[in-house]
Amino acid sequence: MKLSIIIVNYNVKHFLQQCLQSIYKAIKNINVEIIVVDNNSVDKSLTMLHEQFPQVKLIINNKNLGFSKANNQAIKQAKGQYVLLLNPDTVIQEDTLIKTVDFLDKNQQAGALGVKMVDGNGVFLPESKRSLPSPSSAFYKVFGLSKLFPNSKKFGKYHLNYLSQNEVNEVDVLSGAFFMTRKKILDQIGVLDERFFMYGEDIDLSYRIQTNGYKNYYVPTTSIIHYKGESTKKTSVNYIITFYKAMILFVKKHYSHKNANLLILFIQLAILFRASISIIKRISLKITYPLIDALAIFIGLNIIKDMWAKTYFLNENYYSDLFLKFGIPSYIAFWLIGIYLQKGYNIPVKISSLIKGIITGTIFLLIIYGLLPENLRFSRALILFGTMWTLIVSITIRKLLNLLNITSLKIKSNKPKKIAIIGENEEFLRIQRIIQTTNSNAEFIYQINTLNTSQSPNQIGHIYQLEEIIQIHQIDEIIFSAKDITSNEIIRYMEKITNNIEIKIAPTKSTFIIGSNSIHTKGNLYTLDNTQQQKSPIIKVFKKYIDFFN
């Protein structure tokens, strides 16, 4: 047996299916076994594996054992000369296995290798090549110097940014998303350290391979797609703490006491700094619009109050200080709560939800107003004027902030998407049906052929014209048919697309289409799988109120 491919799966059925399809396109002329370890998935991953990939060796766990333990289960059963640890949210090229196996065959000093990785938009992932953590690299990374000077040998050391993305190089650390090594080395130095539940095990293994006299290589002669984020959100506080705790474990295990203490100090500072930044960022995103809205409404209501008092009552001081202290803040609170309940503060911003929220707040405000004693009913007219002002100013604020092109404050576009499907007629029609069933915002669907075949009504060109087609037709989204175009070509074209284009892949014979960078981002997965039950409108409204007060 030449190669054992090990994949640990946890609730990523669609990504696993796509990954396995890409593997089977790449195993020609190589004696390969594929072992999938399932960590107690509940998304019907096992059903999919039994039905579509019965030849895969399957290890089923009744709980989530973590990445290291699950991989070790498979490593102990592996019969291959080489072992490949592969994430399920990856797509490998047709030549990936041939080129990497050949590299290890020809370079006996090589203990392990990794490949060039790009995300779901074709952007290079810097974790493809890394150095070992050190006090200096930790300091530069934590305080942003590595980002400010990415190509510096001193400041950019963590991700080895000064090394070419397209040249073979010896490196310290390889990514666990694609980690190929020799089985004999694992037998010699031991398997993955199971104290690392999710992160750090690749750094630890890379280091142990080096200290036992072997070299780790970054081999960019082939590329893979790595969607990332299969288990956590990289910006979450939980991820930050878990990751840096893994770094502390690594340091304590491998560094001398003196160096370890210094590096642990930097790591602890990193946890505090990064977690604080993450929390501040999340809070600021949640309160930015409400604070701006509250201030703008407050200023506007005060002006409207004075103008109405002067015009209608002929007395600028008609309204008491009580109205200023309690009335206006109460009005503002009702409008803000209404916007929140209608998801008007969700990002990206949806203007229709914003309008619904303001109207909801006004309705509740008028109901409460009618129940108040006469002496506390300040002015129904100001409620109506305030509603009009709130509508105008809140929409204007969002339009202006949207012009600044701040991603986190973007307005959700309701304009129909222009989608181009790259594939032949049969696949075009299949993918078109999936889109039309799952995405009501897709109005214009075009076909880009991969062959010089006869024209079809929806065809707007051929794949070699892709850049011109995107520009001329203002395409918003590209979908590659995995049946009609190879993974090699998909990645090559992905790297060429520089515009802000969404990119997706439709696996062969699938009921879904996968795209973009994160599994957790809604809208990046079109699927016909009916896995969610619709809630009644009453339940939805009730849940909004519950969520608000929790």
N, C-alpha and C positions, 0 to 999 in steps of 0.2 A: 504494500500500500504506500503510495507516494505522499498523499496529503490528506490530513483530517481537518475538516472545516467545522468549527464549533461556534454555534450561535446561541446566545441566551436571550430568551423571549419573555416579555412581560407586557401583555395587553397592547401589542402593536401589530395586530393581525394583518392589516393591509400592507404595512411596510415590510413585514416578514415575507409575505407572499411575493412582493416585488423583488425583494432581495434574493429569494430562492430562484426565481425565474432568471435573474441575471447570472446566478451561479451556474445553473444548468446550461446556459449559453457559453460558459467559459471553461467547462471541464473536459472539453474534447481532447483526446489524446493524453489525458492525465488520469491515473488511477486514484479516484477520490472517494472518500466517505464523508457524509454530512451528518453531523450530530446536532440536534436542536434540544436545548434544555429549557423547558417551560416552567417558570416560577409562579405557578398557580394563577394563570391568566383566566379572566372571566369574560373575554370578548370573543369566544368561539374560535380562538386560535387553533385549538386541538382538532376541532371539527374540520377546519380548513386544511390542516396538515394531513389528516387521515384521508380526506377526499382527493386532494390534489397532489400530495407528495408522499405517497405511502412508502416509498423507498428510503425516506429519511429516517435515520435512527433517532428515536425520541426518548428523552428522559423526562418524566413528569414528576414535579414536586408538589406537595400539598400545601406549601407556603412559600413566600418569597425568601429565598436563601441568600439573596444578594448576588452581585456579579462574580466575585471571586469563588465562592463555594460552588456555584452552579457551573462555572467553567471547569473547576477541578474535578467535578463529577464526570464530565465528558473527557477531560485529559486522561484520566485513569483508564478509560475504555478505548482511547484513541489508538489506532494501529498504524497510522501514517508515519513516514519518515520525517515529515514536516507537519507542524500544527499551526493552523490559522485561527486566531480569535477574531471574530467578525461581528460587528453590531448588526442588529436586524434592520436598522434604519439606514442602510447603505445600498448602493447600486454599484456593482463592479463592472468594469469593461470586459469585453470578450477576450482580451489579451492579458488581463490582469494576472491570472493564475499562472499562465505559461511564462510570462516575463519574470515574476517573482520567484517561482520555483527554479527557473533557469539561473537566476542571480545567485541563489543559495548553492546550487550545484557547482557553479563556477568560482564561488568565493568561499572557500572553506573556513576562512577566518571570520566570516560573518555569522554572528550568533542569532541575529534577528533583523527584520526589516519592516519598514512602513512605507506607504506610498503617498503620493500627492492627493490631498482631499479637497474637494470643493463643496460648498453648501448647495442648497436647492436652487439658488440663483446663479450658480457657476462661479461664486466668489471664493478665492483661495482661503483655506482655513489654516491659520498660523500654527495651530497645535499639531499639524502634520510633522513638525520637527521642533524639538525643544532641548534646552539644556537642563542639567540637574539644578534643583533649588539651592541657592546660596544666599548668605546675608545681603550681598550687594544686589543680586538679581531680584530678590524679594523686595528690597527697598525701592529699586527703580520701577518695578512693576506696580507696587502698591500706590506710590505717589505719582504715577502717571508719566514718569520720565521715559519709559519704554515706548509709550505712544507718541510722545513729543519728538523723540529721536529714534524712530524705528530701525533705521539702517546703521545705527552706531554699534560698533563691536562692544562698547562698554555698556550703554544703556539698553540696547536691544538684544541683550544676550539671552533672555528667557526663552523667546521664540526664535532665536537665531535668525533674526530678520536680515542680517547682513549676508547670509548664505542665499544663493540663487534658488528660487522655487523650482527651477527646471534642470538642476544639475544634481547628480548623485553625490551625496556627502555622508561622511561619518558623523553621527550625532549621538547625544547622550540618551535622550528619551524618545520613545515612540508612543503613538496613540493606541489605546486599547480598542479603538473602533476598527482598526486593521493592524493586527500584530501577528506576523508570521515568524516562527522560530523553529528550531530543530527539536524533535521529540527527545533525542538523547540529552540535550541540554536541560530540559525540564526534569528528566530522570536524574540528572547529575546535581542540579542546584535546588531542585524542589519546585513545586507548583506555585500558584498564586497564594500570597499570604492572605488568609481568610479573615484576618483582623481588619482588612480594608473591605468595607461593605460595598461601596460603590465607586469611590474615587481613590486615586493614588496607587492602586495595584499595578498599573502600567509603569509608573515611575519606579516603583520598587522592583519589578521584574526586570526592567531595562537596566537598572543599576547592578543587580545581581549578575546579569549576563556579562556586563562589562568587567566586574571585579573577578570573574572567573576566567578572564583571558580572551573573551570574544568581543567582537565589535558590532555596534548597531548602525544600520544604514538607512538613510532616507533615499528612496528610489523613485524618482518622479517620471520614470519612463512609461508609467501607466498611472491612471487616475481613477478615483472613485467619487461618488456622490455620498455625502454624509449629511443627512437632514438635521441631526442634532436635536437635543431637547427631549429625547424619548422618555426619560424618567423624571426630569426636573426642569424647572425654568431657571436658566442661568442667572437671572437677576434676583431671584428670590433669596430671602435671608436664610432660609433652610439650606439652600444649595451652598451659599457662601460659608456657613458654619460647618457643614458636612465636609466640604472640600478642604478647608483649611485645617480641620481636625485631622484629616487624612495626611496632610503635609506634616503636622506635628508628629504623628505616629512614624512617618518615614524618617524624619530628622532624628528622633529619639533612637530609632533602630540602627541607623547607619553612621551617624556623625559622632565625633568625639564629644565629651561632656562640655568642654569649653565652647566649641563651635556650635554645638547643639543649643546651648542656652541662649546664645546671641541670636541664632536663627529663629528659635521659638519665640523670642521676644518680638522680632519683626513680624512673624506670622500672627501672633496675638494682636499686634497693632493693626495688621492687615484685616483681621476678623472684625475688630472694632471699627476701623475706618470704612471698609467696604460695606459692612452691615449698616452702619450709620448712613452712608451715602444712599444705599438701597432704600432704607426706610424713609429718609428725607425725600428722595425722588418719588416714591410711591405716594407719600402723603401730599407732596406738592402737586402732583398730577391730579389727585382727587379734589384738592381744595382750590386749585388755580381758578377755574371757571366760577365756582360758587363765590369766592372772595371778590373777584372782579365784578360779577353780577351784582352782588350785594352792595358794593361801593357805588356802581353806576346807577342802580335803582335808587339808592339813598339820596344821591346828589340830585337825580332827576325829580324824585318825589318832593324834595324840598323846594325846588324851583317851581314845580307845578302847584304845590300848596300855596306859595306866596302869590303866584299869578292868579289862581282861582279865587283866593281870598280877596285880592285887590279888585278883580273884575266882577265877581258875583256878589260878594258881600260888602264891597267898597271899604274894606278894612284889612290892611296887610297883617295885622296881628289878631285876626279872627280866631285862628287855631291856637289852642293853648300849648304850653310846654309838654303837657301830658301826652298829646298826640305825637310830638317829636320824640319823646322818650319811649313810648310804648306802642303807639299806633303804627307808625312807619316801620319799626323793626318787626312787628307782628305781620304786617302785610308782606314784607320781604321774606320772612320765614315761611309763610304759606306758599309763595311762589317757588322758592328754592326747594321746599319739600315736594311740591308737585312735580317739578322738573326731575328730581331724583327718582320719584316713584315711577315716572314714565320713561326712565333710563335716558333722560336727556343729558346726563353727565357722563355717559359711557363714551369711551374713545374707540374708534373715531366717532366724532359728533354726528348725530342724525338730527337735522333741522326739524323734521316732522315730530320727533319725540320731544324736542325742546318746546315746540308750539303746544303740543298736547299737555305737557307738564304745566306750562303757564296757565292754560285754560283750566286744567284740573285744580290748580292752586286757587284761581279766581272763584271757581264754583264753591269750593269748600269755605273760602273766605266770606263769600256772600251768605252762605248758610249760617255760619257762626255769627256774622254781623246781624242777621235777622233775629237771632236768639238773645242778643245782648240787650241790657237795659238801655233806655233812651239816652242817658247821659254818657254812655260809652260808645255810642254810634257816631263816630267822628264825621264821616262823609262817604256816602255811596259813590258820589261823583269821582272822588279821588281814587277809589278802588278801580273804577272803569278807566280813568285817565292813566292810572298807574299800570294797569294791565297793558294798555296800548304802548306806553313808554317801555315797559319790560320786554315786550315782544320786539320792538324796534331795536332797542339798545343791545339785547342779548344776541340777536341774530347778527347785528353789525359787528359786535365784538368778535364773534366767531369768524366772520368773514375776513376781518382785518388780521386776526391771528393766523388764519389759514394762509393768507398771502405771504406770511413770514416763512412758510414752508417748514414749520416745526412738526415733525412726524407725530409726536405725542399729542398734538392739539389739532390734528387733521379733521376736516369735515368729511363725513362719509358721502361719497358721490353716488347719486341715484341714476346717473346717466348709464345707458346700456353699455355693456362691455363689448368691445370688438375682439373676438377670439379667433385665432388662427390655429387650425389643426394640421399638423404635419403628418401626412400618411396617405395611403391610397384609398380608393373609393369605399371598399368594404369597411375598413377601419374608420374612415371619416364618418360614415353613417352610424356606426356603432357608438363612437365617442360623442357624436352629435346628440344621439338619443339620451345618453347619460347627462349631458349638459342641460338639455331642454327639460329633463325631468327634475333635476336637482338645483338648477340655477336660473331663476326667473329673470335675472338681470342681464342675461346674455342674449342680446338681440341680433347681433351680426356675427355669423359664424362662417369663416372662410376655410377653404382647403388649400394647403400647400403640398404639392406632390413631391415625392422623393424620386420618382422615375420620370422619364420623358414619355409619359403616356398621353392618351387622348384627353382633350379638354372636357371637363365636367362643368355644370352650371355654376358651382361654388368655387371653382379653382381660380386663384389669383396669381399663381406663379409656381416656381420650383424652389426647392430648399436652398440651392446655391444663390438664390436671389433674396434670401431671408432679410438681410439688413435693409435693402431697398424697400421690401414689402412692409416692414415694420414702420419705416419712416413715411412712406406714401400713404398707407392705409391707416396710420395711427393705431396700430394694434396695441391692445391693453394686456393680452394674455396669449401665451404660446403653449400649446399642448403637443407633446411628441408622442407618436404611436410607437411603443416599444416593439411591436411586431414588424413594422416597416422600416425602422431605422435603428442601427446598432447603438449600444451604450457608448462606444467610442465616439460615434458621430454626435450623439446627444450632448455629451460633455464638451466636445469640441465647439459645437454651436452655442452651448450655454455660456461658455467663456467669452465668446465673441459678442454676445448681446449686452451692450453697455447701457441701454436705455432702462428706465424704471418699468420693466416688463415682468409680470408674473409668469413663472415658468412651471409647468406641470408635466407629468408623465402618465400615460395611460398604459398600464401593463397589459400583456396579451391575455385575452379571454377574461378580463376582469369586469366587475360591476362597479369599479371605482377609479378615480383619477387622483393621483397624489401630487402635491406641490409645495413649493416654497421651503422656508427654513425650519419651521417649527411644527412639530406634531400638534402642539397645543394652540395654534392659531386657527381660529374658526374661519372657514372659507377656503382653506387650503386643501381640503379633501372633499371631492364630489363622490358620493356613494349612493347606490340604490338600495343598500342594506337598510331595512326598516327596523332599526334598533331602539328608537326612542318613541315612546307613547306621547301623544299630544295631551296636554293638560287643558281642562276646561277654562274658559275666560274667568269665571268666578274664582277658581283656584289660583290662577295666575295673579289676579288683583290682590287676593288675600296674602299670597306669598310675598308680594312686594312690600306690603305693610309689615309683615313679620320680619323680613330682611332688614327693613329700615330701623326697627326698634331693637334688633339684636346687636 
